[in-house]
């Protein structure tokens, strides 16, 4: 991992899902590059581990981002400046096809993966627009580029992430705020993804076994995310970038 030591000096970036996986790797990378990191996660224990093990200016916030009060807490902690937002937090489904979807699964997946992302993005935009600059990076998925990578709820949510990304970029790039997304394939995280549908496993299983490249390390995603957050990507906005080991080319 090549660090750019002063790339984020003086900057404040919010990272959701910062206690594990891609969020942890992103928060760590930003802190190592002299960023003030607002690290948001639902697990206080994971945030404690982060602040104990990683040096730097890390402000932990234990919060469920589907809760409006939690978003208000994040924004009050940020203060008058936010340079970046990494919308990393997300959950999987159980590879359920449409006929097998439980309302509770649909509602929770869409709430975490789309609605919470929109609300936090909506909250940071006025602060970024006041300064005329900012960068938002959303974590999408290969499931947002195809129909054969997950169940219907997750696939729908990640297609929606792409739409949110593109629309946000369209409206706000002329005012100095960029918005992009990365689309990972499989990544070594602690997100559970059990098959809860026999037909889902029968239909999706063969595709995952034969078409998917190797599992990526979270640090590989963090490299792409921090690049998009930085001024190194100053002319990149509205991009959905596969960071998937070549899966998008299959």
LINQUIUR-V89861 format. One record per run of one state. SS is the DSSP state (H for helix, E for strand, - for the rest). FROM is the first residue (numbers start at 1). TO is the last residue. Records with the same first field share a line. If there is no record, write none. Layout:
SS=FROM-TO, FROM-TO
This chain:
-=1-11, 17-20, 33-35, 42-43, 54-57, 63-67, 79-83, 88-97, 101-102, 132-133, 140-141, 145-151, 176-176, 185-186, 188-197, 212-215, 217-217, 230-230, 234-239, 244-246, 250-250
E=12-16, 36-41, 58-62, 84-87, 134-139, 177-184, 187-187, 216-216, 240-243
H=21-32, 44-53, 68-78, 98-100, 103-131, 142-144, 152-175, 198-211, 218-229, 231-233, 247-249
